[in-house]
């Protein structure tokens, strides 16, 4: 983005210097200088617009990833809350961890 700003400043400098030189002696080179400066200014502007578009695109992508993560977390919380009644809230004997302990103890017998 800084290079685009420098390019636009260079284009303005070419235009100003060309116009200052044309005050002394106007020639066809003045026209080329002005149009060349306008061209440099336009290219700098287009590079600047492209850079800002990339920044906006990256910000949009990052925000979308954050929203996806948040939705995933909320979905996991909802799924965990829906599974609680199946295990019996507050009862350890219906939980998967308790069933693994019971299975392990039965193997040891």
Secondary structure, 3 states (H helix, E strand, C coil): CHHHHHHHHHHHHHHHHHHHHHHHCCCHHHHHHHHHHHHHHHHHHHHHHHHHHHHHHHHHHHHHHHHHHHHHHHHHHHHHHHHHHHHCCCCCCCCHHHHHHHHHHHHHC
